[in-house]
Amino acid sequence: MGLVLVIEGLIYGGFPSLAKRLAAEVLSMPENALRAVGLASIAVGVGLVWLARG
């Protein structure tokens, strides 16, 4: 969770205009696409944690 906060902080703190563009892009995406991206993110995150612990 801490790493997520660091990455988000880097985006918002270092590239605020990019963060605004990404937020606007998310609002225009269909729910199914957001769901697919969210599920893929979960799978990648679980895989990374599994690799780090193993």
N, C-alpha and C positions, 0 to 999 in steps of 0.2 A: 504494500500500500504506500509505503514511503517513496518507493521508486516512481510510482505513478504520479505522486505529488511533485516530485522533482521534475519529471518530464513535462507535466502540465505547466509548472512554473517557468520552465525554460521557454515554452511556447508563448505564454502570456507575457512574460517579462522581456524576453528577447525579441519577439516578433509580434507585437500587438496587432498590427494591420493584418497579418496572416491569420491570427486567431479570429478576428472579426469576419474575414472572408470565409473561413471554415465554418463558423457559426451560421452565417447566412446560407452557405451551401447545404448544411444539415437541415435547415428549415425547408428547403425546396426538395429534399429527397423523399421518395415514397417510404411508407412505414416498412414495407417488406425489405427494401434495401438496407434500411437502418437496422432491422432485426438481423439480417444476414451478416452485416459488418460486426454487430455486437456479438453474435454467436462465434464468428471467426476469431474475434479478439479474445473471447473467453478461452477458446481452444488453444490459441497461441500462448496465452498467459499460463494456462495449466501446463502446457508442454514445457515452457521455459522454467517454471518452478520445479517440475519433475526432473528436468535435466540438471538444474542447479543443486537439487537435494541428492541426486543419485550419483 
